[in-house]
Amino acid sequence: MKNLKYIIYREGDYYVSQCLNMEIASFGSTIDEALANLKEAVELYLEIVA
């Protein structure tokens, strides 16, 4: 799998994680949770389009 770029920023009470290579985003209560949720969302997306 190629390297994916992402950003994480705070929005209110949550951290938003956004993949810059694809239009996929997620969120979580912590930075780690937001990143884990983004990884899961990207994996699910790639399973669907494969």
mmCIF file as Biopython writes it, N, C-alpha, C and O atoms, coordinates in Angstrom:
data_model
#
loop_
_atom_site.group_PDB
_atom_site.id
_atom_site.type_symbol
_atom_site.label_atom_id
_atom_site.label_alt_id
_atom_site.label_comp_id
_atom_site.label_asym_id
_atom_site.label_entity_id
_atom_site.label_seq_id
_atom_site.pdbx_PDB_ins_code
_atom_site.Cartn_x
_atom_site.Cartn_y
_atom_site.Cartn_z
_atom_site.occupancy
_atom_site.B_iso_or_equiv
_atom_site.auth_seq_id
_atom_site.auth_asym_id
_atom_site.pdbx_PDB_model_num
ATOM 1   N N  . MET A ? 1  ? 0.849   -1.174 0.000  1.0 0.0 1  A 1 
ATOM 2   C CA . MET A ? 1  ? 0.000   0.000  0.000  1.0 0.0 1  A 1 
ATOM 3   C C  . MET A ? 1  ? 0.893   1.235  0.000  1.0 0.0 1  A 1 
ATOM 4   O O  . MET A ? 1  ? 1.909   1.274  0.694  1.0 0.0 1  A 1 
ATOM 5   N N  . LYS A ? 2  ? 0.517   2.223  -0.767 1.0 0.0 2  A 1 
ATOM 6   C CA . LYS A ? 2  ? 1.327   3.438  -0.796 1.0 0.0 2  A 1 
ATOM 7   C C  . LYS A ? 2  ? 1.083   4.272  0.458  1.0 0.0 2  A 1 
ATOM 8   O O  . LYS A ? 2  ? 0.108   4.071  1.183  1.0 0.0 2  A 1 
ATOM 9   N N  . ASN A ? 3  ? 1.979   5.195  0.686  1.0 0.0 3  A 1 
ATOM 10  C CA . ASN A ? 3  ? 1.840   6.063  1.856  1.0 0.0 3  A 1 
ATOM 11  C C  . ASN A ? 3  ? 0.711   7.058  1.636  1.0 0.0 3  A 1 
ATOM 12  O O  . ASN A ? 3  ? 0.608   7.681  0.579  1.0 0.0 3  A 1 
ATOM 13  N N  . LEU A ? 4  ? -0.119  7.194  2.635  1.0 0.0 4  A 1 
ATOM 14  C CA . LEU A ? 4  ? -1.221  8.141  2.562  1.0 0.0 4  A 1 
ATOM 15  C C  . LEU A ? 4  ? -0.931  9.318  3.484  1.0 0.0 4  A 1 
ATOM 16  O O  . LEU A ? 4  ? -0.397  9.150  4.580  1.0 0.0 4  A 1 
ATOM 17  N N  . LYS A ? 5  ? -1.285  10.488 3.030  1.0 0.0 5  A 1 
ATOM 18  C CA . LYS A ? 5  ? -1.092  11.689 3.840  1.0 0.0 5  A 1 
ATOM 19  C C  . LYS A ? 5  ? -2.424  12.035 4.503  1.0 0.0 5  A 1 
ATOM 20  O O  . LYS A ? 5  ? -3.496  11.866 3.921  1.0 0.0 5  A 1 
ATOM 21  N N  . TYR A ? 6  ? -2.322  12.518 5.727  1.0 0.0 6  A 1 
ATOM 22  C CA . TYR A ? 6  ? -3.527  12.868 6.464  1.0 0.0 6  A 1 
ATOM 23  C C  . TYR A ? 6  ? -3.252  14.058 7.372  1.0 0.0 6  A 1 
ATOM 24  O O  . TYR A ? 6  ? -2.105  14.387 7.673  1.0 0.0 6  A 1 
ATOM 25  N N  . ILE A ? 7  ? -4.321  14.683 7.790  1.0 0.0 7  A 1 
ATOM 26  C CA . ILE A ? 7  ? -4.225  15.747 8.784  1.0 0.0 7  A 1 
ATOM 27  C C  . ILE A ? 7  ? -5.221  15.434 9.894  1.0 0.0 7  A 1 
ATOM 28  O O  . ILE A ? 7  ? -6.225  14.754 9.684  1.0 0.0 7  A 1 
ATOM 29  N N  . ILE A ? 8  ? -4.920  15.938 11.055 1.0 0.0 8  A 1 
ATOM 30  C CA . ILE A ? 8  ? -5.826  15.814 12.197 1.0 0.0 8  A 1 
ATOM 31  C C  . ILE A ? 8  ? -5.949  17.195 12.816 1.0 0.0 8  A 1 
ATOM 32  O O  . ILE A ? 8  ? -4.950  17.864 13.081 1.0 0.0 8  A 1 
ATOM 33  N N  . TYR A ? 9  ? -7.181  17.610 13.040 1.0 0.0 9  A 1 
ATOM 34  C CA . TYR A ? 9  ? -7.408  18.907 13.662 1.0 0.0 9  A 1 
ATOM 35  C C  . TYR A ? 9  ? -8.571  18.801 14.636 1.0 0.0 9  A 1 
ATOM 36  O O  . TYR A ? 9  ? -9.416  17.911 14.535 1.0 0.0 9  A 1 
ATOM 37  N N  . ARG A ? 10 ? -8.590  19.717 15.562 1.0 0.0 10 A 1 
ATOM 38  C CA . ARG A ? 10 ? -9.640  19.712 16.585 1.0 0.0 10 A 1 
ATOM 39  C C  . ARG A ? 10 ? -10.822 20.545 16.105 1.0 0.0 10 A 1 
ATOM 40  O O  . ARG A ? 10 ? -10.667 21.650 15.584 1.0 0.0 10 A 1 
ATOM 41  N N  . GLU A ? 11 ? -11.995 19.983 16.298 1.0 0.0 11 A 1 
ATOM 42  C CA . GLU A ? 11 ? -13.226 20.696 15.970 1.0 0.0 11 A 1 
ATOM 43  C C  . GLU A ? 11 ? -14.195 20.475 17.131 1.0 0.0 11 A 1 
ATOM 44  O O  . GLU A ? 11 ? -14.804 19.412 17.248 1.0 0.0 11 A 1 
ATOM 45  N N  . GLY A ? 12 ? -14.330 21.480 17.981 1.0 0.0 12 A 1 
ATOM 46  C CA . GLY A ? 12 ? -15.172 21.329 19.163 1.0 0.0 12 A 1 
ATOM 47  C C  . GLY A ? 12 ? -14.564 20.329 20.123 1.0 0.0 12 A 1 
ATOM 48  O O  . GLY A ? 12 ? -13.400 20.449 20.506 1.0 0.0 12 A 1 
ATOM 49  N N  . ASP A ? 13 ? -15.358 19.337 20.512 1.0 0.0 13 A 1 
ATOM 50  C CA . ASP A ? 13 ? -14.905 18.322 21.459 1.0 0.0 13 A 1 
ATOM 51  C C  . ASP A ? 13 ? -14.193 17.143 20.791 1.0 0.0 13 A 1 
ATOM 52  O O  . ASP A ? 13 ? -13.731 16.235 21.482 1.0 0.0 13 A 1 
ATOM 53  N N  . TYR A ? 14 ? -14.100 17.142 19.471 1.0 0.0 14 A 1 
ATOM 54  C CA . TYR A ? 14 ? -13.559 15.993 18.745 1.0 0.0 14 A 1 
ATOM 55  C C  . TYR A ? 14 ? -12.345 16.361 17.913 1.0 0.0 14 A 1 
ATOM 56  O O  . TYR A ? 14 ? -12.101 17.528 17.608 1.0 0.0 14 A 1 
ATOM 57  N N  . TYR A ? 15 ? -11.591 15.327 17.556 1.0 0.0 15 A 1 
ATOM 58  C CA . TYR A ? 15 ? -10.491 15.462 16.617 1.0 0.0 15 A 1 
ATOM 59  C C  . TYR A ? 15 ? -10.960 14.877 15.289 1.0 0.0 15 A 1 
ATOM 60  O O  . TYR A ? 15 ? -11.474 13.760 15.239 1.0 0.0 15 A 1 
ATOM 61  N N  . VAL A ? 16 ? -10.782 15.627 14.240 1.0 0.0 16 A 1 
ATOM 62  C CA . VAL A ? 16 ? -11.168 15.194 12.902 1.0 0.0 16 A 1 
ATOM 63  C C  . VAL A ? 16 ? -9.915  14.752 12.162 1.0 0.0 16 A 1 
ATOM 64  O O  . VAL A ? 16 ? -8.907  15.460 12.151 1.0 0.0 16 A 1 
ATOM 65  N N  . SER A ? 17 ? -9.984  13.585 11.549 1.0 0.0 17 A 1 
ATOM 66  C CA . SER A ? 17 ? -8.873  13.066 10.753 1.0 0.0 17 A 1 
ATOM 67  C C  . SER A ? 17 ? -9.337  13.008 9.302  1.0 0.0 17 A 1 
ATOM 68  O O  . SER A ? 17 ? -10.422 12.511 9.001  1.0 0.0 17 A 1 
ATOM 69  N N  . GLN A ? 18 ? -8.505  13.520 8.421  1.0 0.0 18 A 1 
ATOM 70  C CA . GLN A ? 18 ? -8.881  13.608 7.012  1.0 0.0 18 A 1 
ATOM 71  C C  . GLN A ? 18 ? -7.742  13.106 6.149  1.0 0.0 18 A 1 
ATOM 72  O O  . GLN A ? 18 ? -6.606  13.561 6.281  1.0 0.0 18 A 1 
ATOM 73  N N  . CYS A ? 19 ? -8.044  12.172 5.268  1.0 0.0 19 A 1 
ATOM 74  C CA . CYS A ? 19 ? -7.062  11.648 4.322  1.0 0.0 19 A 1 
ATOM 75  C C  . CYS A ? 19 ? -6.948  12.648 3.172  1.0 0.0 19 A 1 
ATOM 76  O O  . CYS A ? 19 ? -7.957  13.036 2.583  1.0 0.0 19 A 1 
ATOM 77  N N  . LEU A ? 20 ? -5.733  13.059 2.857  1.0 0.0 20 A 1 
ATOM 78  C CA . LEU A ? 20 ? -5.528  14.050 1.806  1.0 0.0 20 A 1 
ATOM 79  C C  . LEU A ? 20 ? -5.453  13.418 0.420  1.0 0.0 20 A 1 
ATOM 80  O O  . LEU A ? 20 ? -5.584  14.120 -0.582 1.0 0.0 20 A 1 
ATOM 81  N N  . ASN A ? 21 ? -5.244  12.094 0.346  1.0 0.0 21 A 1 
ATOM 82  C CA . ASN A ? 21 ? -5.169  11.407 -0.936 1.0 0.0 21 A 1 
ATOM 83  C C  . ASN A ? 21 ? -6.546  11.010 -1.464 1.0 0.0 21 A 1 
ATOM 84  O O  . ASN A ? 21 ? -6.724  10.813 -2.666 1.0 0.0 21 A 1 
ATOM 85  N N  . MET A ? 22 ? -7.506  10.895 -0.567 1.0 0.0 22 A 1 
ATOM 86  C CA . MET A ? 22 ? -8.866  10.476 -0.916 1.0 0.0 22 A 1 
ATOM 87  C C  . MET A ? 22 ? -9.838  11.343 -0.129 1.0 0.0 22 A 1 
ATOM 88  O O  . MET A ? 22 ? -9.454  11.986 0.848  1.0 0.0 22 A 1 
ATOM 89  N N  . GLU A ? 23 ? -11.058 11.359 -0.543 1.0 0.0 23 A 1 
ATOM 90  C CA . GLU A ? 23 ? -12.058 12.135 0.190  1.0 0.0 23 A 1 
ATOM 91  C C  . GLU A ? 23 ? -12.671 11.263 1.280  1.0 0.0 23 A 1 
ATOM 92  O O  . GLU A ? 23 ? -13.836 10.873 1.207  1.0 0.0 23 A 1 
ATOM 93  N N  . ILE A ? 24 ? -11.857 10.970 2.290  1.0 0.0 24 A 1 
ATOM 94  C CA . ILE A ? 24 ? -12.295 10.147 3.412  1.0 0.0 24 A 1 
ATOM 95  C C  . ILE A ? 24 ? -11.910 10.872 4.689  1.0 0.0 24 A 1 
ATOM 96  O O  . ILE A ? 24 ? -10.796 11.379 4.818  1.0 0.0 24 A 1 
ATOM 97  N N  . ALA A ? 25 ? -12.834 10.916 5.624  1.0 0.0 25 A 1 
ATOM 98  C CA . ALA A ? 25 ? -12.573 11.560 6.905  1.0 0.0 25 A 1 
ATOM 99  C C  . ALA A ? 25 ? -13.255 10.762 8.005  1.0 0.0 25 A 1 
ATOM 100 O O  . ALA A ? 25 ? -14.179 9.990  7.752  1.0 0.0 25 A 1 
ATOM 101 N N  . SER A ? 26 ? -12.786 10.962 9.221  1.0 0.0 26 A 1 
ATOM 102 C CA . SER A ? 26 ? -13.386 10.345 10.392 1.0 0.0 26 A 1 
ATOM 103 C C  . SER A ? 26 ? -13.105 11.251 11.582 1.0 0.0 26 A 1 
ATOM 104 O O  . SER A ? 26 ? -12.590 12.357 11.422 1.0 0.0 26 A 1 
ATOM 105 N N  . PHE A ? 27 ? -13.447 10.776 12.774 1.0 0.0 27 A 1 
ATOM 106 C CA . PHE A ? 27 ? -13.218 11.596 13.960 1.0 0.0 27 A 1 
ATOM 107 C C  . PHE A ? 27 ? -13.110 10.704 15.172 1.0 0.0 27 A 1 
ATOM 108 O O  . PHE A ? 27 ? -13.392 9.508  15.103 1.0 0.0 27 A 1 
ATOM 109 N N  . GLY A ? 28 ? -12.697 11.290 16.294 1.0 0.0 28 A 1 
ATOM 110 C CA . GLY A ? 28 ? -12.613 10.569 17.551 1.0 0.0 28 A 1 
ATOM 111 C C  . GLY A ? 28 ? -12.442 11.535 18.701 1.0 0.0 28 A 1 
ATOM 112 O O  . GLY A ? 28 ? -12.211 12.727 18.499 1.0 0.0 28 A 1 
ATOM 113 N N  . SER A ? 29 ? -12.557 11.019 19.896 1.0 0.0 29 A 1 
ATOM 114 C CA . SER A ? 29 ? -12.420 11.837 21.097 1.0 0.0 29 A 1 
ATOM 115 C C  . SER A ? 29 ? -10.971 12.188 21.394 1.0 0.0 29 A 1 
ATOM 116 O O  . SER A ? 29 ? -10.692 13.166 22.089 1.0 0.0 29 A 1 
ATOM 117 N N  . THR A ? 30 ? -10.038 11.382 20.861 1.0 0.0 30 A 1 
ATOM 118 C CA . THR A ? 30 ? -8.605  11.625 21.031 1.0 0.0 30 A 1 
ATOM 119 C C  . THR A ? 30 ? -7.946  11.578 19.654 1.0 0.0 30 A 1 
ATOM 120 O O  . THR A ? 30 ? -8.550  11.125 18.682 1.0 0.0 30 A 1 
ATOM 121 N N  . ILE A ? 31 ? -6.711  12.049 19.584 1.0 0.0 31 A 1 
ATOM 122 C CA . ILE A ? 31 ? -5.975  11.989 18.322 1.0 0.0 31 A 1 
ATOM 123 C C  . ILE A ? 31 ? -5.789  10.535 17.896 1.0 0.0 31 A 1 
ATOM 124 O O  . ILE A ? 31 ? -5.979  10.202 16.726 1.0 0.0 31 A 1 
ATOM 125 N N  . ASP A ? 32 ? -5.422  9.674  18.832 1.0 0.0 32 A 1 
ATOM 126 C CA . ASP A ? 32 ? -5.223  8.256  18.507 1.0 0.0 32 A 1 
ATOM 127 C C  . ASP A ? 32 ? -6.496  7.605  17.997 1.0 0.0 32 A 1 
ATOM 128 O O  . ASP A ? 32 ? -6.463  6.826  17.045 1.0 0.0 32 A 1 
ATOM 129 N N  . GLU A ? 33 ? -7.616  7.923  18.626 1.0 0.0 33 A 1 
ATOM 130 C CA . GLU A ? 33 ? -8.899  7.359  18.187 1.0 0.0 33 A 1 
ATOM 131 C C  . GLU A ? 33 ? -9.273  7.886  16.802 1.0 0.0 33 A 1 
ATOM 132 O O  . GLU A ? 33 ? -9.759  7.127  15.963 1.0 0.0 33 A 1 
ATOM 133 N N  . ALA A ? 34 ? -9.054  9.156  16.559 1.0 0.0 34 A 1 
ATOM 134 C CA . ALA A ? 34 ? -9.358  9.725  15.242 1.0 0.0 34 A 1 
ATOM 135 C C  . ALA A ? 34 ? -8.512  9.070  14.158 1.0 0.0 34 A 1 
ATOM 136 O O  . ALA A ? 34 ? -9.015  8.783  13.072 1.0 0.0 34 A 1 
ATOM 137 N N  . LEU A ? 35 ? -7.234  8.831  14.438 1.0 0.0 35 A 1 
ATOM 138 C CA . LEU A ? 35 ? -6.358  8.193  13.469 1.0 0.0 35 A 1 
ATOM 139 C C  . LEU A ? 35 ? -6.754  6.735  13.241 1.0 0.0 35 A 1 
ATOM 140 O O  . LEU A ? 35 ? -6.778  6.272  12.100 1.0 0.0 35 A 1 
ATOM 141 N N  . ALA A ? 36 ? -7.059  6.021  14.300 1.0 0.0 36 A 1 
ATOM 142 C CA . ALA A ? 36 ? -7.490  4.620  14.160 1.0 0.0 36 A 1 
ATOM 143 C C  . ALA A ? 36 ? -8.780  4.531  13.350 1.0 0.0 36 A 1 
ATOM 144 O O  . ALA A ? 36 ? -8.922  3.647  12.506 1.0 0.0 36 A 1 
ATOM 145 N N  . ASN A ? 37 ? -9.707  5.427  13.597 1.0 0.0 37 A 1 
ATOM 146 C CA . ASN A ? 37 ? -10.968 5.428  12.849 1.0 0.0 37 A 1 
ATOM 147 C C  . ASN A ? 37 ? -10.743 5.764  11.382 1.0 0.0 37 A 1 
ATOM 148 O O  . ASN A ? 37 ? -11.413 5.215  10.507 1.0 0.0 37 A 1 
ATOM 149 N N  . LEU A ? 38 ? -9.802  6.664  11.108 1.0 0.0 38 A 1 
ATOM 150 C CA . LEU A ? 38 ? -9.485  6.993  9.714  1.0 0.0 38 A 1 
ATOM 151 C C  . LEU A ? 38 ? -8.864  5.789  9.010  1.0 0.0 38 A 1 
ATOM 152 O O  . LEU A ? 38 ? -9.219  5.488  7.871  1.0 0.0 38 A 1 
ATOM 153 N N  . LYS A ? 39 ? -7.949  5.107  9.674  1.0 0.0 39 A 1 
ATOM 154 C CA . LYS A ? 39 ? -7.331  3.916  9.077  1.0 0.0 39 A 1 
ATOM 155 C C  . LYS A ? 39 ? -8.400  2.876  8.746  1.0 0.0 39 A 1 
ATOM 156 O O  . LYS A ? 39 ? -8.373  2.274  7.672  1.0 0.0 39 A 1 
ATOM 157 N N  . GLU A ? 40 ? -9.326  2.670  9.654  1.0 0.0 40 A 1 
ATOM 158 C CA . GLU A ? 40 ? -10.405 1.709  9.411  1.0 0.0 40 A 1 
ATOM 159 C C  . GLU A ? 40 ? -11.271 2.148  8.232  1.0 0.0 40 A 1 
ATOM 160 O O  . GLU A ? 40 ? -11.642 1.322  7.397  1.0 0.0 40 A 1 
ATOM 161 N N  . ALA A ? 41 ? -11.593 3.420  8.157  1.0 0.0 41 A 1 
ATOM 162 C CA . ALA A ? 41 ? -12.420 3.930  7.065  1.0 0.0 41 A 1 
ATOM 163 C C  . ALA A ? 41 ? -11.717 3.763  5.717  1.0 0.0 41 A 1 
ATOM 164 O O  . ALA A ? 41 ? -12.354 3.399  4.727  1.0 0.0 41 A 1 
ATOM 165 N N  . VAL A ? 42 ? -10.411 4.027  5.673  1.0 0.0 42 A 1 
ATOM 166 C CA . VAL A ? 42 ? -9.650  3.862  4.432  1.0 0.0 42 A 1 
ATOM 167 C C  . VAL A ? 42 ? -9.607  2.388  4.036  1.0 0.0 42 A 1 
ATOM 168 O O  . VAL A ? 42 ? -9.791  2.064  2.862  1.0 0.0 42 A 1 
ATOM 169 N N  . GLU A ? 43 ? -9.370  1.499  4.984  1.0 0.0 43 A 1 
ATOM 170 C CA . GLU A ? 43 ? -9.341  0.064  4.691  1.0 0.0 43 A 1 
ATOM 171 C C  . GLU A ? 43 ? -10.680 -0.415 4.143  1.0 0.0 43 A 1 
ATOM 172 O O  . GLU A ? 43 ? -10.719 -1.171 3.173  1.0 0.0 43 A 1 
ATOM 173 N N  . LEU A ? 44 ? -11.769 0.015  4.753  1.0 0.0 44 A 1 
ATOM 174 C CA . LEU A ? 44 ? -13.102 -0.380 4.270  1.0 0.0 44 A 1 
ATOM 175 C C  . LEU A ? 44 ? -13.358 0.161  2.869  1.0 0.0 44 A 1 
ATOM 176 O O  . LEU A ? 44 ? -13.911 -0.538 2.019  1.0 0.0 44 A 1 
ATOM 177 N N  . TYR A ? 45 ? -12.959 1.391  2.634  1.0 0.0 45 A 1 
ATOM 178 C CA . TYR A ? 45 ? -13.133 1.994  1.306  1.0 0.0 45 A 1 
ATOM 179 C C  . TYR A ? 45 ? -12.361 1.192  0.252  1.0 0.0 45 A 1 
ATOM 180 O O  . TYR A ? 45 ? -12.887 0.891  -0.819 1.0 0.0 45 A 1 
ATOM 181 N N  . LEU A ? 46 ? -11.111 0.852  0.570  1.0 0.0 46 A 1 
ATOM 182 C CA . LEU A ? 46 ? -10.290 0.125  -0.389 1.0 0.0 46 A 1 
ATOM 183 C C  . LEU A ? 46 ? -10.824 -1.281 -0.645 1.0 0.0 46 A 1 
ATOM 184 O O  . LEU A ? 46 ? -10.669 -1.802 -1.750 1.0 0.0 46 A 1 
ATOM 185 N N  . GLU A ? 47 ? -11.446 -1.905 0.350  1.0 0.0 47 A 1 
ATOM 186 C CA . GLU A ? 47 ? -12.076 -3.214 0.145  1.0 0.0 47 A 1 
ATOM 187 C C  . GLU A ? 47 ? -13.255 -3.107 -0.820 1.0 0.0 47 A 1 
ATOM 188 O O  . GLU A ? 47 ? -13.480 -3.995 -1.643 1.0 0.0 47 A 1 
ATOM 189 N N  . ILE A ? 48 ? -13.993 -2.023 -0.709 1.0 0.0 48 A 1 
ATOM 190 C CA . ILE A ? 48 ? -15.185 -1.844 -1.553 1.0 0.0 48 A 1 
ATOM 191 C C  . ILE A ? 48 ? -14.807 -1.572 -3.002 1.0 0.0 48 A 1 
ATOM 192 O O  . ILE A ? 48 ? -15.436 -2.106 -3.916 1.0 0.0 48 A 1 
ATOM 193 N N  . VAL A ? 49 ? -13.790 -0.752 -3.223 1.0 0.0 49 A 1 
ATOM 194 C CA . VAL A ? 49 ? -13.427 -0.382 -4.603 1.0 0.0 49 A 1 
ATOM 195 C C  . VAL A ? 49 ? -12.515 -1.402 -5.267 1.0 0.0 49 A 1 
ATOM 196 O O  . VAL A ? 49 ? -12.288 -1.324 -6.474 1.0 0.0 49 A 1 
ATOM 197 N N  . ALA A ? 50 ? -11.988 -2.354 -4.510 1.0 0.0 50 A 1 
ATOM 198 C CA . ALA A ? 50 ? -11.068 -3.353 -5.083 1.0 0.0 50 A 1 
ATOM 199 C C  . ALA A ? 50 ? -11.813 -4.414 -5.854 1.0 0.0 50 A 1 
ATOM 200 O O  . ALA A ? 50 ? -11.196 -5.329 -6.399 1.0 0.0 50 A 1 
#
